[in-house]
Amino acid sequence: MDKDKNRDSKEIGSSLKLLVKTSFIVFMGVFISKIIGYIYRIVVARGFDPEIYGAFSLAMVVSGLFGAVFSFGFSDGLLRYVALYRGRKEIGKARYLFQKVSKILIITGIIATVLMFALSGTIATQIFHNEKITIFLQLFALTLIFSILTGPLMSTIRAFEKIGWHSFITNILQNVIKLLAVILLIYLGFQSKSIGFSYLIASFLTFLTAYFVCKRAIPQISGKFKISKNQKKKIFNNFYSYSWPFVVLSLSAYVMTWIDSVMVGFYKTVYDVGIYNVAVTIAGLFLIAPMLFMQLLFPLLAKELGKKKQSVAGEISKQVGKWIFMLNLPLLFIVLVFPGVIINILFGSEYLGAINSLRIISIGLFFLQQAVISRDIVSSSGKSRIILFDYIVVSLFNTVLNFLFVPVFGINGAAFSTMLSYFVLGILYFVQAKKEAGVIPARRKMLGVLVSSLIPGIILIFLSKNLPGNLLVLALSGILFVLLYVCLIFLTRSLDRNDYMIIKSLWVKVRDSIGMHAQNQSVIQND
């Protein structure tokens, strides 16, 4: 029994160290992606008025909806089946599937582009009651063919484990191209059209890059294949039956994410959509902490649950849940206390109408990000259809709430509807994780972390009431909060042995790195 416990303890420690190590690698890609993405949105928001920012946001929503429908979930299916056939050394089947899917998506991509372009005027005037959106919808329609065709290319790159290329293209390349393009086009006098053209240029160049990476780095996917008609039919039928539910999942996720913006655009104005989406953009900062761990967490949980080691999976998920809580809690306090300062610094005073919406959405997202681990626990238990059911139910719930609240309360009604929906979705995840795997990713010591945040939080509120709201005050207040927060976490003994193990491991690595650097400098000087 003791041997099993020691073995489990070592396995937990090894998994947590791997998660932390991976999180630093992921952090670099995510950090660069988020920074460039935020700079792009700030350039758009500050370069134009909230109405233009709202039109840009709605065009993204509509094009994303068309893309989700006309992609047929093929990218998700291709990721699984190309990796599967590659593992079985059946490259001919992977080659057939890739080429078959690419041909189908060329046709559906053209249809999606033509259809959205043709309907752009109707969507602009009949749904959003603003003809100015038409040009945005038309330009974003032209990006559809490239974004739809990029999907299978990126899935194939992932399936062949070219993660460096995948991370570079998705996190860095397309964001850098968008940013440089929009700045250049604004300078050249394209005005608001520069937004749509920047997306079009980025979509085209991203597609070309993904195509040439597949061509050069994955030559196995090109060329002829020898497969009988019966085999082809069986391969594609299996692929299609796996892929089509992803269409429903994508649509449900899209409704869940964007129905508030659509309802604001329908019942209010495009100007209101622009104000509201500033709150949504800033609240997206709460997604960073989970992203650091979630890429590796899912396979780790699947592995442990597959070995019937619920206790190990539980320990790993609880620890990661605690880390996400610790990272997001200071951000929540800062956003709740200084929403106006953050909005004004990033987007300008025109968008200060988003203050309360930002507070409301931030509370909802903070809660939901604590529950995403439970979602992965359910999925890794082989119950992915439950997640699909959750999305469908909560998307409908969110739609009804927006229908009731947006006409009366405007953007704050949309934010409140979204917050309630996030709470419902998070509770479903928690309950289902407990039922399916017997795991709740929460620790008692998280209460100590919460208590540790209260005193710095009170100081933060005092500073906000008595000091001017500017970048310097925000920066100094944030630093003071984090320092007091960290000190109190140690004083309240909110850290456990797993935390200290990770701290010790990091300290040893830093110490060894410093020692190695000093040794190298000594060798250089002696030479």
N, C-alpha and C positions, 0 to 999 in steps of 0.2 A: 504493500500500500504506500509506504514511504517512498519507495523507488518510483512508483507511478507519479506521486506528487512532485518529486524532484524532476522527473522527466518532463512533466507538464509545465513546471515552473521555468525550466530551461527553454522549453519551446515557446512559452509566452515571452520570455526575455528576448529570445532570438527574433521573434516576429516583430516585437515592438522596436527593437534596434533597426531592423530592416525598414520598418515603416518610417521611422525618423530619418534614416539615411535617404530613402526615396523621396521623402517630403522636401528635402533641400533641393534635390534635382528638379522635382515638379515645381517647387517654389520659383525657381529662376524663370522657367517657361511661363508660368501663370503670372508672375510679377510683371515681366516684360509685356505680356499680352494685355494685362489689365491697364498698365500705365499708358501704353500706346492707345488702347481703346478709349480710355477716359480723356486723353488729350484730344483725340479725334472728336469726341462728343462735345468737349469744351470749346474747340475751335468752331464747330457748327453752331453751338448755342450762343457763343459770344459774337460770332460773325453775322448772325441773323437774329430775327426776333422769335419769340416763342411760337408764333403761328407756323413759321418755316420749320422749326424744330419738331413741332407736332405733326406736320405733313410728312416729314422725314420718318418719324416714328411709325406712323400709320402705314406708309408705303412698305416699311420693313415687315410689319405684321402681315400685310396682305401677301407680299411675295413669299414670305415664310410659309404661309398657309398653302399657297399654290405648290410650293416646293415639296411640302410634306405629303400632299395628296398625290402628285404626279411622280414622286420617287418610288411609291409603292412599297416602301420599307425594304427595297432591294439592297441598299448599302449595309443595313444591319444583317440581312441574310447572307450577303456575300462575305462579310467579315467572318462569320461562323463557318461557312462551308468551304471557303478557300483555305482557311486554317486547318479544317478537318481533312480535306483531301491532300493538303500538303503534308500533314502528319502521317497520312497513310501512304505517302509517296505516289499518289494518284494525280500527278500534275496535269495529265490530259483532261481529267474531269474539271479541275479548277480552271484550266485554260478555256474549256468549252463554256463553263458557267460565266466567267468574266466577259468573254466576247459576246455571248448571248444577251446578258444583262446590259452591256454597253450599247448594243444595237437597239434594244427595246427603249432604253432611256434617251437615246438620240431622238427617237420619234416622240416620246412623251414629253421630253424637254422642249421640243419645237412647238408641240400642241399647247403646253403650259404657257410658253412665251407669247404665242399668238393670241391665245384666249385672254390672258391677263391684259395684254396691250389693247385688245379690242374692247374689253369691258372696263377699262380704266376710267373713261368718262362717266359711265353709268355708276360705278362704285363711288367715284368722287362726289357726284351730285345727288344720287339717290340715297346713299348710305351715310356719307359724312357731310353732305350739304355744303360742299366747298369745291368749286371748280378748280381752284389753285392746286389741289392735290393731284390732278390729272397728270401733269408733267412728271411728277415724282413716281407715280404708279407706272407710267410708260417706261421711264428709265430703269426702274427696278425690274420691270417685266423682262427687259433685255438681258438682265443678269441671270434669269432663271435657267436658261439652257446650259450655261457654264457651271452654275452651282449644282444643278442636278447631275451633270456628267462628272463633276469633281468627286461626288460621293463615292461611287464604286472604285475610283482610283485611290482615294484615301483609305478605304476599307481594305483594299488589296495591299497597300503599303503597310498597314497595321498587321494584316494577316501574315505577311512575310517578315514581321518583327523589325521593320526599318523605322524604329521609334524616333530616332534622331531626325530623320527626314519628316516624319509625321508631325513632330512637335514644332520643327522649324516652319513648316508650311502653315499649320493651323494657328500657332501662337504668335509667330513673328512676321513671316513674309506678308500675308494678306493684310495685316494691320498696318505694317509699315507702308505698304503700297497705297492703302486707302488714305493714310495721313498725309503722305507726301503729295499724292494726287490732289487732294482737296485743297491743300495750301497753295499749290501751283495754280490750280484752276481758279481759285478765288483771286489770286494775284493777276491772272490773265483776264479777269473780268467776266467770268462765266456766271457770277452771282449764285443764286440758289441752285441752279442746274449743276453746279460743281459737286454737290452732294451725290446726286444720282450718277454722274459720270465717274466720280471717284470709286463708287461701288462697282460700276461696270468694268472699269479698268482693272480693279483688284480681282474681280471674279474671273476675268479673262486670263490674267497673268498667273493667278493661282492654278487655274485649270491647266494651262500650258506647263507650268512647273511640275505639277502632279503627273501629267502625262509623260514628260521626259524622264522623271524619276522612275516611273514604272517601266518605261522603255529601256533605260540604261541599267538600273539597279535590279530589276526583276525581269530578266529576259525570258524566264520560264513561262511567263504569262502570255507571250506572243507566239505566233506560229500556228501550224496545223495540229489537229488532234484526230485520233482514230476511235470514234465511239459510234456504236450502232444506234439506229433510230429509237429502239426500245429503251436503251440506256439513257439517251438524251431526254426522252419523255419522263422517265423515272427520276432522273437527277433534277430536272426542272420542276416537276410536280412536288418533290420533297422540299426543294428550295422555296417554292412559292407558298406552300402551306405553312412553312416556318416564318416567311417574311411578312405576309399580309397583316397579321395582328399588329405589327409595328406601325402600320398606317394609322390604326385606331389609337394606339398609344401615343404616336406623334401628334395626332390631332387633339387628343385629350390634353396632352401636356401643353400644347400650343394654346388651347382654350384657357387652360388653367393660368398660363403665364400672361396672356395678352387680352383676355376678354374685358378686363377693366379699361384698358386704353381704347378698345373698340367701342365700348359703351359710352365712354366719355366723349369720343368723337361723334357718336350717333346722337346722344341726347344734349350735349353741350356744343363746344366749338373746338376747332383745330388748335386754337390758342390754348385752351384748357388742356388739351392732350400734351402740348409742349411743356407746360408747367408741370403736369403730373409725371411725365416721363423723366424729368430731372430727379424727382423723388425716387422713382424706380431705379434709375441709374446709380444713384449714391447708395441706396439700400443694397445694391448688388455686392457691395464690399463684404457683406456677411457670408458670401459664398466662398470667399478665398480660403478660410480656415478648413472647411471640409474638403475642398479640392486638394489640399496638401496631402491628405491621407487616403482619399476614397479610391484612387486608381489601383492601389495595391491591396487595400482592405478587402475588397470583394473576393479576389482569388484566395486570400488567406482564410477568410471565413468559410468559403466553399470547401477548402481543403480540410479544415478542422471539423466542420459539420459532417463532411463526407466520411470522416474517420470516427464519427459518433462522439466527438470530444466537445460536447456542449460547454463544459466548464472552461476549456481553453478559449473557445470562441467567445464565451461570455466575458472572460477577463480581458481579452484583446479589445472587444467592442466597448466595454466599460471604460477602459483606459483612454481610448481614442475619443470617446464621448466627453470625457473629462477635459482632455486637451482642447477640443473644439470649444467647450464651454469657457475655459480659461482664456482662450484667445479672443473670442467674440464678446465677452462681457465688457471689457474696457471700451471696445468700439461702440457697444450699445449705449453706455453711459455718455460718451462723448457726443454721439449723434442725438440723443435725447436732450442733452443740455445745450448744445451749440448748433442746432440744425440751421438756423439763419446764417450764422457765420460761415458754416461749411458751404451752403448754397451760394452765398454772396461771393466767397473767395473763388469757387470753382466756376460758377455759371453766371454770376452777376445779379444785381438787385432786381432785374425784371422777373426773376424766377422765385422770389421770396414767398409767393403765394403757395409754394409747395411745402412750407414748414411743417404744418400739421400732418399732411399726407406722408412726409418722410418719417415722422415719429411713428405713425400708425403702422406703416409697412415694415419698418425696422423691427418693431416688436414681433410682428408675425413671422418675418424671415428668421429672426433670432431663434424663435421656438422651433420652426420647421427644420433648421439646420442641425438642431440637436436630435431630430428624429430621422435624418437621412441614414444614419447607421442602422436603425431598426429596419428601414426599407431594404438595405443590403442584406441584412440577416434573413429577411423573408425571401428575397430573391435567391440568395445562395443556398437556401433550403429547398430549392426547386419549385417554389410557389410563385413564379413570376406572374401568373395570371391574376393572382390576388392584387398585385401592384397595378395591373391594367384596370381591374375593377375599381380600385381606389381612385385612380385618375378620372375615370368616367363619372363616378358618383360625385366626386368633389368638384369636377369641372361643371357639372350641371348645377350643383349647389351654388357655386360661385357665380354662374350666369344668372340664376334667379335672384341672388342677393344684389348683384349689380343692377338688374332690371328694376328692383325695388328702391335702392338707395341712391343711385346716380342721378335720376331726375330731380330728387329732392335735395340732396346734399352735395352734388357735384363731385369734384375730385376727392374730397374727404370721404364721401360715400363709397367711391370706388376703392379707396385705400382700406376702409373699414371692412368692406365685403371681402377683399383679398386677405386681410388679416384673419378674419373668422375662418375662411376657407383653409388657410395655412394651419390654423389650430386644429380643425377637424381632420385634415390630412395627417398631421403629426400624431394626433391621438390614435388614429387608425393604425399607423405604422407601429406605435408602441404596443398596442394591444395585440396586433398580429404577430409581432416578434416574440412576445411572451407566449402566445398560444402555439406557434409553430416550432419554436426552438427553445422555449423556456428561458429566454434572455431578455433582460431590460438593461440597455447600455447606460446605466447611471450609477454613480457611487455616492455614498453618504458624505464623503469628504467634499463633494461639490457644494454642500451647504456651507462648509468652511470657506470655500472660494467666494461664495456669494456674500457672506458676512465680511470677508476681507475687502470687498468692493464698496461697502456702504460708507465707510468713513471717507475714503477718497472721493466718493460720489457726492457726499454732502459738501466737501470742500470745493468740488467742481461747480456745484450749484451756487455757492457763495461767490466764487470768482466771477461767474457769468452775470451775477446781479450787480457786482460792484466794479467791474473793469470793462473797458471798451471792447466791443466785439471786433477783433481783427486777427490777422494771421499770427502775429507774435504771441498774443494772449492765448490763442487756440493751441499753438505749438507748446508753449511753456506749461499750460494747464494739462495738456496731454502727457507731457513728460513727467510732471509732478504726480499725476494720477497713477501712471504705470509704476513709478518708483515706490510710492506708498503701497500700492496694490501688491507688488512683488514682496515687499518687506512683510506685510501683514499675512500673506499666504504662508510664509515661513513661520511667523510668530504663532499663527493659529494651527500650525501643524497640518495644513491641508494637503501636503504632499505625502505620497505613500512610497513604499519600497520600489515600485516600478518607476516612479518619477526620479527617485534618487539614483537608480541604476542607470537611467538614460543620462542624467546630469553628469554622473561619474564617467560614463562612456564618452560623452562629448568633451569633458574636461581632459581626459587622457589623450584624445585625438588632437585637441588644440595644443596641449603641452608637447606632444610628440612632434607636431608640425613645427612649433616654435623651435624646439631643439634641433630638428632636422635642418631648418633654415639657418640657425646659428652655426651649425656644423658646416654647412655648405659655404657660408660666408667666410668661415675660418680657413677652409681649404683653398678658396679663391685668393684670400689674402696671402697665404703661404706660397701659392703658386706665383 
